[in-house]
Amino acid sequence: MLQLKPIPDSDVDAFYEMISDPSLSVNTGSIPMGVDRAWALNRLRERREEEAAGKRVDDGLYDDETLVGMAGWFYNEHDQMEIGYAIHKDHRGKGLATRAAAMVVDKLREGGYNGAIFAQYFKDNPASGRVLEKLGFEKESSTEGPSASRVGLSPAWIAKLNALSDAGLQDAAAAKPLEGQSNK
Ligand SMILES: CC(C)(COP(=O)(O)OP(=O)(O)OC[C@H]1O[C@@H](n2cnc3c(N)ncnc32)[C@H](O)[C@@H]1OP(=O)(O)O)[C@@H](O)C(=O)NCCC(=O)NCCS
């Protein structure tokens, strides 16, 4: 079963191995190349604290007991809701990023977040663009973004999933009976 959950300290070695891959770090914003195990452990602890404080989510993607990726949400520098995801190099090309990103979007919507959702990806990373396209995101604008694994800024796309429309909200409300009411 595929699930998103905080990564415990006991999985630090699997996490460290996953993020030590340059093909992963170079396409993320905040993972430098050549981190050590202590950095990875600190990152796990920071992320769990931030999730507990409701500031962001950056969970492990588990296929049963195996850590196959990570995904979550955060507020970007424009205070917009942004999602991010990465898949272990040995598990790519099987639809996992698409499923993980869909799970993040679903959790946000189920949690009552109805606003627009953004994602940013480097132009030399079209697989990420395809993931977003499959979820209904549309390219909104072009920018230059930083990666802790790249020198300087790199050309990037900003993609957007529209806010739920009033009509969409009404549909959702109609489909979901109010608490305590029966839909029989
Ligand atoms: C980008 C990444 C998340 C994709 O993960 P994945 O599990 O392989 O993604 P999925 O299998 O769900 O979907 C990938 C899609 O991209 C397509 N794709 C792969 N390489 C591509 C390329 N070079 N150009 C265009 N599309 C490409 C695949 O065919 C697939 O689309 P399809 O289902 O229509 O065939 C993964 O490569 C990764 O973790 N990269 C490093 C970190 C990263 O880039 N994170 C995203 C930061 S924005």
The ligand as an ORCA input file, in Angstrom:
! r2SCAN-3c Opt
* xyz 0 1
  C      10.335     14.038    -11.796
  C      10.055     12.801    -10.972
  C       9.406     13.234     -9.652
  C       9.089     11.905    -11.737
  O       8.796     10.756    -10.942
  P       8.108      9.444    -11.574
  O       7.604      8.611    -10.460
  O       9.037      8.820    -12.539
  O       6.888     10.143    -12.340
  P       5.600      9.405    -12.989
  O       5.988      8.015    -13.345
  O       4.455      9.604    -12.072
  O       5.333     10.301    -14.279
  C       6.398     10.724    -15.089
  C       5.835     11.167    -16.432
  O       6.846     11.927    -17.093
  C       7.105     11.349    -18.365
  N       8.487     11.605    -18.678
  C       9.584     10.975    -18.211
  N      10.681     11.520    -18.741
  C      10.265     12.534    -19.543
  C      10.931     13.475    -20.371
  N      12.264     13.494    -20.469
  N      10.164     14.358    -21.044
  C       8.818     14.365    -20.947
  N       8.127     13.490    -20.173
  C       8.854     12.591    -19.494
  C       6.764      9.878    -18.176
  O       6.564      9.231    -19.420
  C       5.489     10.010    -17.330
  O       4.392     10.431    -18.112
  P       3.288      9.365    -18.683
  O       2.641      8.752    -17.480
  O       2.366     10.209    -19.492
  O       4.052      8.335    -19.494
  C      11.357     11.984    -10.701
  O      12.072     11.839    -11.892
  C      12.259     12.620     -9.638
  O      12.086     12.380     -8.443
  N      13.200     13.444    -10.068
  C      14.108     14.130     -9.130
  C      13.378     15.088     -8.192
  C      12.394     15.971     -8.923
  O      12.548     16.276    -10.080
  N      11.340     16.390     -8.206
  C      10.378     17.330     -8.760
  C      10.832     18.713     -8.482
  S       9.773     19.897     -9.288
*
